[in-house]
Amino acid sequence: MRNPKKNLPEQVEKQPPDEWQPRSDVWLKQAQKLKKFRPSRRRTEQPLILSGHGVSLRIERNTLLVKNGFTHYPQKQEIIRFFPGDLSLPSRFIFLDCSGSISFHVLSWLKEQNIDLVHLNWQGEIISSTTTAGYSAKLENVLWQRETHDSRERRLQFCIALIARKLEYSLLTLQNMNFQNEAWQAANDFLAICLNSLSHAPPASVPGLRMLEANCAAAYFRAWRGVTTAWKGKSRQFIPDHWKAFEQRNSPLVINGNRRAHHPINALLNYAYQVAESELLIQAISEGFDPTIGILHESQPNRNSFLLDLIELERAQIDYQIFHFVRSNVFSGDDFTIGNDGTVLLNPQLARYVALVVCGMPREPIEEKIHF
């Protein structure tokens, strides 16, 4: 009998199976392991992160019924019921680029239970947010923001202290990475020299300080060229060559920027930064700051410039979390997808895991954070 496969192209016969479903399950299980122990008399501080298609929140007999979305097939839908005043209620719900439904009744119920909502798109950018604190600015905090920005001397003093603290944290991250190669040593030396100059001969203007910080960031990420990503054997043929090792922080898909990541590590960093920004938004509003009034970063329409100031102090810690994560895992091509424009996207369950890691980072009050 004639073999029906004889005339088929060889690549069709040997095409590896799709790993989207098993890889999604891997990250789903990893995310579940991140759930922290909650003291019996204290409400949980962790958010509930929802993703996928078919997310549903509705009220049944004054209880909140939550159905998480589907990100792969087959997948058992996660269903959770919350009761009013329950200590297991999350502090906030984070929706990660999901579809589904939520009612006004649910919004009222969440308000009564002091639960915040944040909706992020596939890049981790904030689409919308609601906070039970509302926006009740503390006059002294907003005045401090405005007066510090408007005073040339006070603004420069604050920005120098902010960048100095960032460089201290960046040096600590580099030391923990411990590559012991030429680029790593050069970055350590350069950041140490710049940190010393901020104490003895700092730039005379904020633009000059920004230039110093940009040069430090370039040296810092040049040291990352020693970071390699490990890939499962079956998926290697579907991995672009430039994914095998980190090359640069900037993306070739945009002019002078790092948005629209072209490499998985940059996609992870971008997503983690955006999730941190959403956390800082809720914190800034609840503590009475105006998130739009930046000091280092100028205020611009549709931008929370103060959050960009605050996140400078968290980048190094986030960087190390991502570095450790990359070095500790073997990835599959189905952990990431490539958009039609070349942008690297995270598997939804991987994005959920990254969001949980960032949300679990300790954060001190803003007044303490910026008290240099």
C-alpha positions as CSV (number, residue, x, y, z in Angstrom):
1,M,0.0,0.0,0.0
2,R,1.2,3.5,-0.8
3,N,2.4,5.5,2.1
4,P,0.2,8.7,2.3
5,K,3.0,10.6,4.1
6,K,5.7,9.8,1.5
7,N,5.2,13.0,-0.6
8,L,4.6,15.4,2.4
9,P,7.2,18.0,3.1
10,E,9.6,16.8,5.8
11,Q,9.0,19.9,8.0
12,V,5.3,19.0,8.2
13,E,6.0,15.5,9.5
14,K,8.5,16.7,12.1
15,Q,6.7,19.8,13.3
16,P,6.9,19.9,17.2
17,P,3.7,20.0,19.2
18,D,2.3,23.3,20.4
19,E,3.5,23.9,24.0
20,W,1.2,26.9,24.8
21,Q,-1.1,24.8,27.1
22,P,1.6,23.0,29.1
23,R,3.6,26.2,29.5
24,S,0.6,28.2,30.6
25,D,0.0,25.5,33.2
26,V,3.6,25.8,34.4
27,W,3.3,29.5,35.1
28,L,-0.2,29.1,36.6
29,K,1.2,26.7,39.1
30,Q,4.2,28.9,39.8
31,A,1.9,31.8,40.5
32,Q,-0.1,29.8,42.9
33,K,3.1,29.0,44.9
34,L,3.6,32.7,45.4
35,K,0.6,33.1,47.7
36,K,1.8,34.3,51.0
37,F,0.9,33.1,54.4
38,R,-1.8,35.3,56.0
39,P,-2.0,35.7,59.7
40,S,-5.3,34.5,61.0
41,R,-6.5,38.0,62.2
42,R,-5.1,40.1,59.4
43,R,-6.5,40.7,56.0
44,T,-4.4,39.6,53.0
45,E,-2.3,42.3,51.3
46,Q,-1.9,40.3,48.1
47,P,-3.9,41.3,45.0
48,L,-6.1,38.9,43.1
49,I,-4.8,38.9,39.5
50,L,-7.3,38.0,36.7
51,S,-6.4,37.4,33.1
52,G,-7.7,35.7,29.9
53,H,-11.1,35.6,28.2
54,G,-14.4,35.3,30.0
55,V,-13.5,37.0,33.3
56,S,-16.7,37.5,35.3
57,L,-17.5,39.3,38.6
58,R,-21.1,39.3,39.9
59,I,-23.0,39.5,43.1
60,E,-25.0,36.6,44.4
61,R,-26.9,37.0,47.7
62,N,-24.4,39.7,48.8
63,T,-21.4,37.5,48.0
64,L,-18.9,38.2,45.2
65,L,-18.5,35.4,42.7
66,V,-15.3,35.7,40.7
67,K,-14.6,33.6,37.6
68,N,-11.1,33.9,36.2
69,G,-10.6,33.9,32.5
70,F,-9.3,31.2,30.1
71,T,-5.8,31.7,28.7
72,H,-5.3,28.2,27.2
73,Y,-7.1,25.0,26.4
74,P,-7.8,22.7,28.2
75,Q,-8.0,24.7,31.4
76,K,-10.1,24.4,34.5
77,Q,-11.8,27.7,35.3
78,E,-10.8,29.2,38.6
79,I,-14.0,30.1,40.6
80,I,-13.8,32.0,43.9
81,R,-16.6,33.2,46.2
82,F,-15.9,36.0,48.7
83,F,-18.1,37.0,51.6
84,P,-18.4,40.5,53.1
85,G,-15.8,41.3,55.7
86,D,-13.8,38.1,54.9
87,L,-10.1,38.4,55.8
88,S,-9.3,36.4,52.6
89,L,-10.6,39.4,50.5
90,P,-7.8,40.7,48.4
91,S,-6.6,44.3,48.8
92,R,-7.1,44.9,45.1
93,F,-8.1,43.3,41.8
94,I,-5.7,43.5,38.9
95,F,-7.1,42.8,35.4
96,L,-4.4,41.8,33.0
97,D,-5.5,42.5,29.4
98,C,-8.6,40.4,29.9
99,S,-12.2,40.3,28.5
100,G,-15.4,39.7,30.4
101,S,-18.0,41.5,32.5
102,I,-18.3,43.5,35.7
103,S,-21.5,45.3,37.0
104,F,-22.2,48.5,38.8
105,H,-23.4,46.4,41.7
106,V,-20.0,44.7,41.9
107,L,-18.3,48.1,41.9
108,S,-20.5,49.2,44.8
109,W,-19.7,46.0,46.7
110,L,-16.0,46.4,46.2
111,K,-16.1,50.0,47.4
112,E,-17.9,48.9,50.6
113,Q,-15.1,46.2,51.1
114,N,-12.3,48.7,50.5
115,I,-11.0,46.9,47.4
116,D,-9.2,48.8,44.6
117,L,-9.3,47.9,40.9
118,V,-6.6,48.3,38.3
119,H,-6.9,47.3,34.6
120,L,-3.7,46.9,32.6
121,N,-3.2,46.2,28.9
122,W,-0.8,43.6,27.4
123,Q,2.1,46.0,27.9
124,G,1.3,46.5,31.6
125,E,0.2,50.1,31.0
126,I,-2.7,51.4,33.1
127,I,-6.0,51.5,31.2
128,S,-8.1,52.5,34.2
129,S,-8.0,52.3,38.0
130,T,-10.3,53.0,40.9
131,T,-9.3,53.4,44.5
132,T,-11.5,53.2,47.5
133,A,-9.6,56.2,49.0
134,G,-10.8,58.3,46.0
135,Y,-8.5,61.2,45.3
136,S,-8.3,63.1,48.5
137,A,-5.1,65.0,48.2
138,K,-3.2,66.1,51.4
139,L,-2.6,69.8,50.9
140,E,0.8,69.7,52.5
141,N,1.9,66.9,50.1
142,V,0.7,68.6,47.0
143,L,2.2,71.9,48.0
144,W,5.5,70.2,48.7
145,Q,5.4,68.7,45.2
146,R,4.6,72.0,43.5
147,E,7.0,74.1,45.6
148,T,9.9,71.6,45.2
149,H,9.4,71.5,41.4
150,D,9.1,75.3,41.1
151,S,12.1,76.1,43.1
152,R,15.3,75.6,41.0
153,E,17.5,75.0,44.1
154,R,15.1,72.6,45.9
155,R,14.3,70.7,42.7
156,L,17.9,70.2,41.8
157,Q,18.7,69.1,45.4
158,F,15.9,66.6,45.4
159,C,16.8,65.2,41.9
160,I,20.5,64.8,42.9
161,A,19.5,62.8,46.0
162,L,17.0,60.7,44.0
163,I,19.6,59.8,41.3
164,A,22.3,59.2,44.0
165,R,19.9,56.7,45.7
166,K,19.1,55.0,42.4
167,L,22.8,54.6,41.6
168,E,23.4,53.1,45.1
169,Y,20.7,50.5,44.4
170,S,22.0,49.9,40.9
171,L,25.5,49.2,42.2
172,L,24.1,46.7,44.7
173,T,22.2,44.9,41.9
174,L,25.4,44.8,39.7
175,Q,27.4,43.4,42.6
176,N,24.7,40.7,43.2
177,M,24.8,39.8,39.5
178,N,28.6,39.3,39.9
179,F,29.6,38.6,36.3
180,Q,33.2,39.4,36.8
181,N,33.7,40.4,33.1
182,E,35.0,43.6,31.5
183,A,31.6,45.2,30.8
184,W,30.5,44.4,34.4
185,Q,33.6,45.9,35.9
186,A,33.4,49.0,33.7
187,A,29.8,49.5,34.8
188,N,30.7,49.2,38.5
189,D,33.5,51.6,38.1
190,F,31.6,54.2,36.1
191,L,28.6,54.2,38.4
192,A,30.8,54.5,41.4
193,I,32.6,57.5,39.8
194,C,29.3,59.2,39.0
195,L,27.9,58.5,42.5
196,N,31.0,60.2,44.0
197,S,30.6,63.1,41.6
198,L,27.0,63.7,42.8
199,S,28.5,64.3,46.3
200,H,31.4,66.5,45.3
201,A,30.7,68.1,41.9
202,P,27.1,67.5,40.9
203,P,25.6,68.8,37.7
204,A,24.4,72.4,37.9
205,S,21.0,71.7,36.2
206,V,18.4,69.0,36.0
207,P,19.1,68.5,32.2
208,G,22.7,67.9,33.1
209,L,21.7,65.4,35.8
210,R,19.5,63.6,33.4
211,M,22.4,63.3,31.0
212,L,24.5,61.8,33.8
213,E,21.8,59.3,34.7
214,A,21.3,58.3,31.0
215,N,25.0,57.6,30.7
216,C,24.9,55.5,33.9
217,A,21.9,53.5,32.6
218,A,23.7,52.8,29.3
219,A,26.8,51.5,31.2
220,Y,24.5,49.5,33.6
221,F,22.7,47.7,30.8
222,R,25.9,47.0,28.9
223,A,26.9,44.8,31.8
224,W,23.7,42.9,31.2
225,R,25.1,41.6,27.9
226,G,26.4,38.7,29.9
227,V,22.8,37.6,30.6
228,T,21.8,34.6,28.5
229,T,18.4,32.9,28.2
230,A,18.1,29.1,28.3
231,W,15.6,27.5,25.9
232,K,14.0,24.1,25.8
233,G,15.5,22.0,22.9
234,K,12.2,21.4,21.0
235,S,11.5,25.2,20.7
236,R,15.0,26.4,19.8
237,Q,14.3,26.3,16.1
238,F,11.5,28.9,16.6
239,I,13.7,31.2,18.7
240,P,15.2,34.2,16.9
241,D,19.0,34.3,17.2
242,H,19.0,37.6,19.1
243,W,16.8,36.0,21.8
244,K,19.7,33.8,23.0
245,A,21.5,36.6,24.8
246,F,20.7,40.1,26.0
247,E,22.1,42.7,23.6
248,Q,20.7,46.1,24.5
249,R,18.0,47.8,26.5
250,N,16.8,50.1,23.7
251,S,14.4,48.6,21.2
252,P,15.1,48.8,17.5
253,L,11.4,49.1,16.9
254,V,11.2,52.6,18.3
255,I,13.4,55.7,17.9
256,N,15.4,56.4,21.1
257,G,13.4,54.3,23.5
258,N,12.8,50.9,25.1
259,R,9.0,50.5,24.6
260,R,7.8,47.7,22.3
261,A,10.4,45.2,23.5
262,H,12.4,43.2,20.9
263,H,13.8,40.7,23.4
264,P,12.1,38.6,26.1
265,I,14.2,40.1,28.9
266,N,13.2,43.6,27.9
267,A,9.6,42.5,27.6
268,L,9.8,41.1,31.2
269,L,11.4,44.3,32.4
270,N,8.9,46.6,30.7
271,Y,6.0,44.6,32.1
272,A,7.4,44.6,35.6
273,Y,8.0,48.3,35.6
274,Q,4.4,49.0,34.4
275,V,2.9,46.8,37.1
276,A,5.1,48.6,39.7
277,E,3.7,51.9,38.3
278,S,0.2,50.7,38.9
279,E,1.0,49.8,42.5
280,L,2.6,53.2,43.0
281,L,-0.4,54.9,41.6
282,I,-2.7,53.4,44.2
283,Q,-0.1,54.2,46.9
284,A,0.4,57.8,45.8
285,I,-3.4,58.5,45.7
286,S,-4.1,56.8,49.1
287,E,-1.2,58.8,50.7
288,G,-2.5,62.1,49.4
289,F,0.1,62.9,46.6
290,D,-0.8,64.1,43.1
291,P,0.5,61.5,40.8
292,T,0.7,63.9,37.9
293,I,3.1,66.4,39.5
294,G,6.6,65.2,38.9
295,I,9.8,66.7,40.2
296,L,12.6,65.1,38.1
297,H,10.1,64.3,35.4
298,E,8.2,67.3,33.9
299,S,4.4,67.1,34.1
300,Q,2.9,66.2,30.7
301,P,-0.7,65.5,29.6
302,N,-1.8,61.9,30.2
303,R,1.3,61.0,32.2
304,N,1.7,60.3,35.9
305,S,5.1,62.0,36.2
306,F,5.4,61.7,40.0
307,L,5.2,57.9,39.6
308,L,8.1,58.0,37.1
309,D,10.1,59.8,39.9
310,L,9.2,57.1,42.5
311,I,9.9,54.1,40.2
312,E,13.5,55.2,39.8
313,L,14.0,53.9,43.4
314,E,12.5,50.5,42.5
315,R,14.0,49.8,39.2
316,A,17.2,48.1,40.6
317,Q,15.2,45.8,42.8
318,I,12.9,44.9,39.9
319,D,15.9,44.4,37.7
320,Y,17.4,41.9,40.1
321,Q,14.1,40.0,40.4
322,I,13.9,39.6,36.6
323,F,17.6,38.8,36.4
324,H,17.2,36.0,39.0
325,F,14.1,34.8,37.3
326,V,15.7,34.6,33.9
327,R,18.8,32.8,35.2
328,S,16.7,30.3,37.2
329,N,14.4,29.1,34.4
330,V,14.5,27.3,31.1
331,F,12.0,28.9,28.7
332,S,9.9,27.7,25.8
333,G,9.1,29.6,22.7
334,D,5.4,29.5,23.9
335,D,6.3,31.6,26.9
336,F,6.5,34.5,24.5
337,T,4.8,35.5,21.3
338,I,5.9,38.0,18.6
339,G,3.5,40.5,17.3
340,N,3.2,41.5,13.7
341,D,5.4,44.5,14.3
342,G,8.1,42.4,16.1
343,T,7.1,43.3,19.6
344,V,7.6,40.5,22.1
345,L,4.5,39.7,24.3
346,L,4.3,37.6,27.4
347,N,2.2,34.4,27.8
348,P,-0.8,35.6,29.9
349,Q,0.0,33.2,32.7
350,L,3.7,34.3,32.7
351,A,2.5,37.9,32.8
352,R,0.4,37.0,35.8
353,Y,3.4,35.5,37.6
354,V,5.5,38.5,36.9
355,A,2.8,40.8,38.3
356,L,2.5,38.7,41.5
357,V,6.3,39.0,42.0
358,V,6.2,42.8,41.6
359,C,3.1,43.2,43.8
360,G,4.8,41.2,46.5
361,M,7.8,43.5,46.8
362,P,7.8,45.5,50.0
363,R,7.1,49.2,49.7
364,E,7.7,51.8,52.4
365,P,5.5,54.9,52.7
366,I,6.2,57.5,50.1
367,E,7.1,60.2,52.7
368,E,9.8,57.8,54.0
369,K,11.0,56.8,50.5
370,I,11.7,60.4,49.4
371,H,13.1,61.6,52.7
372,F,16.7,61.9,51.6
